[in-house]
């Protein structure tokens, strides 16, 4: 994709329809992907409908539905936008083909997505049939389990590549090492939801075959330097089970160890961690002690220029602990974890 831009929790970019297959296979972090057909401005429902009629959607003769989202102070609601856009889609299809496009609200083949943020209107088609964060092969789950898309985000923020050592010092059920190993091997995530490329006529069997050939070449390459650590033997077992279910048995070294000691680990280039959050009352002092000990231990093993990404709602506690451990804060990203938000804090060990 080219020309990427961020706006209100979404990333927008340009991609030729012929490249949709490769884009979907490569995407690990987005929970939903949509094709952007048109972007303009609208102040009323009439302007929304007119923009939808002009948009180059060119839908097939298949059932469709409209999903609308609105943010701002408009004098109408999201269902009003969906109704206006749906009527416009039917009008445009009839004008182009002479036929009425059937509506299928329960299980549509094609979903038209219309978003109005203040005055900015975006119109497109959803490429995925549900949220992409669900994976088919997670056999074991942790009581404080991590969304796989969030795990992939942490690995990306750590700036890790397959030629470096990566450590997850509190691995839980192993979501972070699983996503890291998949990314290194260029394997597409095994989603629990399908896509809509067939309905849109954008399936590219050649691209899928080429991608699989590239995956096989990477699988034959030397092993990865990923280590997953947890003090709980049940968590280590869960990590091994999830790695095996993902076809990654042997790709990650799983060890029972304490993040405050990390015995047998000499040095690492990058760390991605989902530590305890300390959300229960009365645990702030205990959390600070854990973060201080773990980050001090991690800091001693980081190579100069090494990176740590630490996911926590208590970002001030983490930053104080990292600073005391000799690490330098390099910003943070807010990530939505469902009922609350957390910060992916990035720390770096100075080179001198």
Secondary structure, DSSP 8 states (H G I E B T S, - for coil): -EEEEEETTEEEEE--GGGHHHHHHH--S-S--EEEEEEEE-SSHHHHHHHHHHS-----SS-EEEEEEEESS-SS-HHHHHHHHHHHHHHHHHHHHSS---B-SSS-SEEEEEEEETTEEEEEEE-BSS-TT-BS------TT---HHHHHHHHHHTT--TTS-EEESS-TTTHHHHHHHHHHTT----BSS-BSHHHHT---HHHHHHHHHHHHHHHTS----EEEEES-HHHHHHHHHHHHHTT-TTTSEEEE--TTT-TT---EEEEEE------STT-HHHHHHHHHHHHHHHHHHEEEEEEEEEEES-HHHHHHHHHHTTEEEEEEEEEE-SSSEEEEEEEEE---
